[in-house]
Amino acid sequence: MRVLFVTDLFWPLIGGIEVWSARVVTALAARGHEVRVVTSRSDVALPDRDELEGVVIERLDFRAAVEDRRLDRFGEALDGIRRIKREFAPDVIHLGTVGWSSLFHLLTREAWPAPWLVTLTQERLDSQASAGDTLLGRALASADWVSSVSRAVLDQAIELEPGVASRSSVDYWGMPPPPAPAAAHFDPPRLLCVGRLVNAKGFDLALEAVATLGDRCPRLTLAVVGEGPERERLERMAGALGIRDRVTFEGWIDPTEICARMARASAIVLPSRREGLPVVAVEAAWAGRPIVAVDVSGMREVVLDGRTGRLVAPDDRDALAAAIGEILADPDGARRMGAAGRRHATERFSLEGMMDAYEGLYDRLANRRVDARA
């Protein structure tokens, strides 16, 4: 089957959606499908045509055309995606996100009338709370199928567009199982945060939690893995809180090394202000580490409160510090949580399970197209 995968940003850029997208398309190729990726050019200088494990990647000016309001680039991007659709002639089109790229897909649906599905990866924004003429609203109304990474995100979509209920599914992130981790160490206790350094990830709350726990856990350290526009502010904040010598900012690391890095931590902290279903939480569960997280959107579908970690109310720094303190005060209980998290990941977040689900959707949509032509 020929699958055209359309997404805003893609490998070698690193982020939750980028990591998931790369896993999906390379797994499809490994299963014998012909896959083409259409994505946006970014601030990083990358070739317009690239390849990842046999998957061709084409980059167009989606982002600049929209954000810079360049009509010339807008037209070129439209022509580019039309060309790709006609040349590749996909059996099904999979939108990996709702953003710049999906706008260009919606405007060129006549170029190649393949059935298409969209994956919802983020909770609904306040600006998308009504069924007005938004990009999300149009995607939900016109997609042949809506796949969501969490039940919470799908419920928001159905509230916005009730018709989605009869043509939708929850298809959780999946990943290959990493090697079974060794038992977590708590002497000294080490916390880890992973993600893009932006306000939505809430890493400032993690810094405040470490500062709050200073007297109770004088040897506690926090490693922050990731890059982003908030890094300088967070480093200054760590200094102002008097914990700069206890916090390391490690920048990006290769996604294939994330679980190994998590295995060196005592617990993983996810203080996000908004999510869909965070890839980092799935990775932490697979790594067998207890998770202390904020109870937003699909987080409770990964973190089972009291069983695989702890959930606290959004933006409650005191509750976050208290939950971390409870985890660190009971190493044996924390290790049991980590083991339960890995069992949960095995049952719900496998790569094979995710790919079986997507292949089933593709077959169903492609067969509908054949039946409609008969």
C-alpha positions as CSV (number, residue, x, y, z in Angstrom):
1,M,0.0,0.0,0.0
2,R,1.2,3.5,-0.8
3,V,0.8,5.9,2.3
4,L,1.4,9.6,2.0
5,F,2.3,10.9,5.5
6,V,1.8,14.7,5.9
7,T,3.2,16.4,9.0
8,D,4.4,19.9,10.1
9,L,7.9,18.9,11.2
10,F,9.8,15.7,10.8
11,W,13.2,14.0,11.4
12,P,15.9,15.0,12.1
13,L,14.1,17.6,14.2
14,I,13.3,16.2,17.6
15,G,10.1,16.5,19.5
16,G,7.3,14.2,20.6
17,I,5.4,14.3,17.3
18,E,8.6,14.1,15.3
19,V,9.8,11.0,17.2
20,W,6.4,9.4,16.8
21,S,6.2,10.2,13.1
22,A,9.6,8.7,12.4
23,R,8.6,5.5,14.2
24,V,5.4,5.2,12.2
25,V,6.8,5.7,8.8
26,T,9.9,3.6,9.2
27,A,7.7,0.8,10.8
28,L,5.4,1.0,7.8
29,A,8.3,0.7,5.4
30,A,9.6,-2.3,7.3
31,R,6.2,-3.9,6.9
32,G,6.5,-3.6,3.1
33,H,4.5,-0.4,2.5
34,E,5.6,2.3,0.2
35,V,5.7,5.5,2.2
36,R,6.3,9.2,1.3
37,V,6.6,12.0,3.8
38,V,5.6,15.6,3.1
39,T,6.7,18.1,5.7
40,S,7.6,21.7,6.1
41,R,11.0,23.4,5.8
42,S,12.1,24.7,9.1
43,D,14.7,27.1,10.6
44,V,17.2,24.3,10.3
45,A,18.9,24.0,6.9
46,L,17.8,20.6,5.5
47,P,17.6,19.3,2.0
48,D,14.3,19.7,0.1
49,R,14.4,15.9,-0.7
50,D,15.8,13.5,1.9
51,E,15.5,9.9,2.9
52,L,15.1,7.9,6.2
53,E,15.5,4.2,6.1
54,G,14.0,4.0,2.6
55,V,11.3,6.5,3.2
56,V,11.5,9.6,0.9
57,I,11.0,12.9,2.6
58,E,10.0,16.1,0.7
59,R,10.1,19.5,2.4
60,L,7.9,22.4,1.2
61,D,7.5,26.0,2.5
62,F,4.3,25.4,4.6
63,R,5.6,27.2,7.6
64,A,7.0,30.3,6.0
65,A,4.0,30.6,3.6
66,V,1.7,30.9,6.6
67,E,3.7,32.6,9.3
68,D,5.5,35.1,7.0
69,R,2.3,35.6,4.9
70,R,4.2,35.1,1.7
71,L,1.7,34.6,-1.1
72,D,4.4,33.5,-3.5
73,R,5.5,30.7,-1.2
74,F,1.9,29.8,-0.5
75,G,1.3,29.2,-4.2
76,E,4.6,27.2,-4.5
77,A,3.7,25.0,-1.5
78,L,0.2,24.3,-3.0
79,D,1.8,23.4,-6.3
80,G,4.3,21.2,-4.6
81,I,1.9,19.1,-2.6
82,R,-0.4,18.8,-5.6
83,R,2.6,17.4,-7.6
84,I,3.5,15.0,-4.9
85,K,0.0,13.7,-4.6
86,R,-0.4,13.1,-8.3
87,E,3.1,11.6,-8.7
88,F,2.9,9.3,-5.7
89,A,-0.8,8.4,-6.1
90,P,-1.3,7.3,-2.5
91,D,-3.9,4.7,-1.5
92,V,-4.4,6.6,1.7
93,I,-3.2,9.9,3.2
94,H,-2.3,10.2,6.9
95,L,-2.1,13.7,8.5
96,G,0.2,13.4,11.5
97,T,-1.0,16.6,13.0
98,V,-3.3,19.6,12.6
99,G,-1.2,22.6,11.6
100,W,0.4,24.3,8.6
101,S,0.7,21.1,6.6
102,S,-2.9,20.1,7.1
103,L,-4.0,23.4,5.7
104,F,-2.2,22.7,2.5
105,H,-3.7,19.2,2.3
106,L,-7.2,20.5,2.8
107,L,-6.7,23.0,0.0
108,T,-5.4,20.4,-2.5
109,R,-7.8,17.5,-1.9
110,E,-8.9,17.6,-5.5
111,A,-5.4,16.8,-6.7
112,W,-5.7,13.1,-5.7
113,P,-9.0,11.9,-4.1
114,A,-7.5,9.4,-1.7
115,P,-9.2,8.6,1.6
116,W,-7.5,10.3,4.5
117,L,-7.2,10.2,8.3
118,V,-5.9,12.7,10.8
119,T,-4.2,11.9,14.1
120,L,-5.0,14.3,17.0
121,T,-1.9,14.7,19.2
122,Q,-2.7,17.7,21.4
123,E,-5.6,18.9,23.6
124,R,-7.9,21.5,22.1
125,L,-6.8,25.1,22.5
126,D,-9.1,27.7,24.0
127,S,-9.3,29.3,20.5
128,Q,-10.7,26.0,19.2
129,A,-13.5,25.7,21.8
130,S,-16.3,26.4,19.4
131,A,-17.3,24.8,16.1
132,G,-16.4,27.9,14.1
133,D,-14.5,27.9,10.9
134,T,-11.1,26.8,12.3
135,L,-8.5,24.5,10.8
136,L,-9.3,21.9,13.4
137,G,-13.0,22.1,12.8
138,R,-12.5,21.7,9.1
139,A,-10.2,18.7,9.6
140,L,-12.7,17.0,11.9
141,A,-15.6,17.6,9.6
142,S,-14.0,16.3,6.5
143,A,-11.6,13.6,7.5
144,D,-12.6,10.0,6.6
145,W,-11.3,8.9,10.0
146,V,-10.1,10.6,13.1
147,S,-7.4,8.8,15.2
148,S,-6.5,10.2,18.6
149,V,-3.5,9.5,20.8
150,S,-5.7,9.6,23.9
151,R,-9.3,9.2,25.0
152,A,-9.3,12.6,26.5
153,V,-8.2,14.3,23.3
154,L,-10.8,12.4,21.3
155,D,-13.6,13.3,23.7
156,Q,-12.7,17.0,23.1
157,A,-12.9,16.5,19.4
158,I,-16.3,14.8,19.6
159,E,-17.6,17.7,21.8
160,L,-16.5,20.0,19.0
161,E,-17.7,17.9,16.1
162,P,-20.2,15.2,17.3
163,G,-20.1,13.4,13.9
164,V,-16.6,12.3,14.7
165,A,-17.9,9.7,17.2
166,S,-18.9,7.2,14.4
167,R,-15.6,7.5,12.5
168,S,-12.8,7.7,15.1
169,S,-10.6,5.6,17.4
170,V,-8.0,5.9,20.1
171,D,-4.7,4.7,18.9
172,Y,-2.0,5.1,21.6
173,W,1.6,6.0,20.9
174,G,3.7,2.9,20.7
175,M,7.5,2.2,20.8
176,P,9.8,-0.8,20.7
177,P,10.5,-2.2,24.1
178,P,13.8,-1.1,25.5
179,P,15.9,-3.5,27.5
180,A,14.6,-4.2,31.0
181,P,16.0,-1.5,33.3
182,A,17.9,-2.1,36.5
183,A,16.3,-1.1,39.7
184,A,16.2,2.6,40.4
185,H,18.8,4.1,42.7
186,F,17.8,6.7,45.4
187,D,21.2,7.4,46.9
188,P,21.5,10.1,45.8
189,P,18.0,10.8,44.4
190,R,18.0,12.0,40.8
191,L,15.0,13.6,39.0
192,L,14.7,13.9,35.2
193,C,12.7,16.2,33.0
194,V,12.6,15.7,29.2
195,G,11.1,17.9,26.5
196,R,11.1,21.1,24.6
197,L,12.0,24.0,26.8
198,V,8.8,26.0,26.4
199,N,6.3,27.4,28.9
200,A,3.7,24.7,28.2
201,K,6.1,22.0,29.5
202,G,6.1,23.6,33.0
203,F,9.7,23.0,33.8
204,D,9.7,26.1,36.0
205,L,7.4,24.1,38.3
206,A,10.0,21.4,38.5
207,L,12.7,23.9,39.5
208,E,10.5,25.3,42.2
209,A,9.7,21.8,43.5
210,V,13.5,21.0,43.8
211,A,14.0,24.3,45.7
212,T,11.1,23.4,48.0
213,L,12.5,20.0,48.7
214,G,16.0,21.4,49.4
215,D,16.0,20.9,53.2
216,R,14.3,17.5,53.1
217,C,16.5,16.1,50.2
218,P,19.8,18.0,50.3
219,R,21.4,15.7,47.8
220,L,18.5,15.8,45.3
221,T,19.5,16.8,41.7
222,L,17.5,17.5,38.6
223,A,18.6,16.9,35.0
224,V,16.7,18.8,32.2
225,V,17.1,17.2,28.8
226,G,15.9,19.3,25.8
227,E,16.3,22.6,24.1
228,G,14.0,25.6,23.4
229,P,13.4,29.3,23.9
230,E,12.9,29.0,27.7
231,R,16.4,27.7,28.4
232,E,18.0,30.9,29.3
233,R,15.1,31.9,31.6
234,L,15.1,28.6,33.3
235,E,18.8,28.7,33.9
236,R,18.4,32.2,35.5
237,M,15.5,30.9,37.6
238,A,17.6,28.0,38.9
239,G,20.2,30.5,40.0
240,A,17.7,32.8,41.6
241,L,16.2,29.8,43.5
242,G,19.7,28.9,44.8
243,I,19.7,25.5,43.1
244,R,21.9,26.1,40.1
245,D,24.5,23.6,41.3
246,R,21.8,21.0,41.6
247,V,20.3,21.4,38.2
248,T,22.0,20.4,34.9
249,F,20.7,21.5,31.5
250,E,21.9,18.8,29.1
251,G,20.4,20.0,25.8
252,W,19.0,17.5,23.2
253,I,20.1,13.9,23.2
254,D,19.4,11.3,20.5
255,P,15.8,10.0,21.0
256,T,17.2,6.4,20.9
257,E,19.1,7.2,24.1
258,I,16.2,8.6,26.1
259,C,15.1,5.4,27.8
260,A,18.8,4.6,28.8
261,R,19.0,8.2,30.2
262,M,15.8,7.6,32.2
263,A,17.2,4.4,33.6
264,R,19.8,6.5,35.5
265,A,17.1,8.6,37.2
266,S,15.1,7.8,40.4
267,A,11.9,9.3,39.0
268,I,10.7,11.2,36.0
269,V,8.8,14.5,36.4
270,L,6.3,15.8,33.8
271,P,4.9,19.2,35.0
272,S,3.2,20.0,31.7
273,R,0.5,22.7,31.5
274,R,-1.0,21.1,28.4
275,E,-0.5,17.8,26.5
276,G,-2.3,15.3,24.3
277,L,-0.5,12.2,25.4
278,P,3.2,12.8,26.0
279,V,5.7,10.5,24.3
280,V,8.0,11.2,27.3
281,A,5.5,9.6,29.7
282,V,5.3,6.5,27.5
283,E,9.1,6.3,27.4
284,A,9.2,6.7,31.2
285,A,6.8,3.9,31.7
286,W,8.8,1.7,29.4
287,A,11.9,2.7,31.3
288,G,10.4,1.4,34.5
289,R,10.5,4.6,36.4
290,P,7.9,6.2,38.6
291,I,6.3,9.3,37.1
292,V,5.2,12.4,38.9
293,A,3.0,14.4,36.5
294,V,0.4,17.1,36.2
295,D,-3.1,15.8,35.6
296,V,-3.7,17.3,32.1
297,S,-5.6,15.9,29.2
298,G,-4.4,12.3,28.4
299,M,-1.8,12.1,31.2
300,R,-3.9,9.8,33.4
301,E,-4.0,7.3,30.5
302,V,-0.3,6.8,30.9
303,V,0.2,7.5,34.6
304,L,-2.1,5.4,36.9
305,D,-2.2,7.5,40.0
306,G,-0.9,5.6,43.0
307,R,0.0,2.6,40.9
308,T,2.6,3.8,38.4
309,G,3.3,7.3,39.7
310,R,1.5,10.3,41.1
311,L,-0.8,12.9,39.5
312,V,-1.2,16.4,40.8
313,A,-3.4,19.4,39.9
314,P,-2.2,21.7,37.1
315,D,0.2,24.6,38.1
316,D,0.2,23.5,41.8
317,R,3.9,23.7,42.6
318,D,3.4,22.7,46.3
319,A,1.5,19.6,45.3
320,L,4.2,18.7,42.8
321,A,6.9,19.0,45.4
322,A,4.9,17.0,47.9
323,A,4.3,14.1,45.4
324,I,8.0,14.0,44.5
325,G,8.9,14.0,48.2
326,E,6.5,11.0,48.8
327,I,8.1,9.1,45.9
328,L,11.6,9.7,47.1
329,A,10.8,8.8,50.7
330,D,9.7,5.3,49.8
331,P,12.3,3.8,47.4
332,D,10.8,0.3,47.5
333,G,7.3,1.6,46.7
334,A,8.8,3.8,43.9
335,R,10.4,0.7,42.4
336,R,7.1,-1.1,42.5
337,M,5.5,1.8,40.7
338,G,8.2,1.7,38.0
339,A,7.7,-2.0,37.5
340,A,3.9,-1.5,37.3
341,G,4.5,1.3,34.7
342,R,6.5,-1.0,32.5
343,R,3.8,-3.7,32.6
344,H,1.2,-1.0,31.7
345,A,3.4,0.1,28.8
346,T,3.7,-3.5,27.6
347,E,-0.1,-3.8,27.5
348,R,-1.0,-0.5,26.0
349,F,2.0,1.2,24.3
350,S,3.7,-1.3,22.1
351,L,4.9,-0.4,18.6
352,E,3.3,-3.6,17.1
353,G,-0.1,-2.7,18.6
354,M,0.1,0.8,17.2
355,M,1.1,-0.3,13.8
356,D,-1.5,-3.1,13.6
357,A,-4.1,-0.4,14.4
358,Y,-2.9,1.9,11.7
359,E,-2.7,-0.8,9.1
360,G,-6.2,-1.8,10.0
361,L,-7.4,1.7,9.4
362,Y,-5.6,2.1,6.1
363,D,-7.1,-1.2,4.8
364,R,-10.6,-0.1,5.9
365,L,-10.3,3.3,4.2
366,A,-8.7,1.9,1.0
367,N,-11.3,-0.8,0.7
368,R,-14.1,1.8,1.1
369,R,-12.6,3.6,-1.8
370,V,-12.6,0.5,-3.9
371,D,-16.2,-0.3,-3.0
372,A,-17.2,3.2,-3.9
373,R,-15.8,2.8,-7.3
374,A,-17.4,-0.5,-8.0
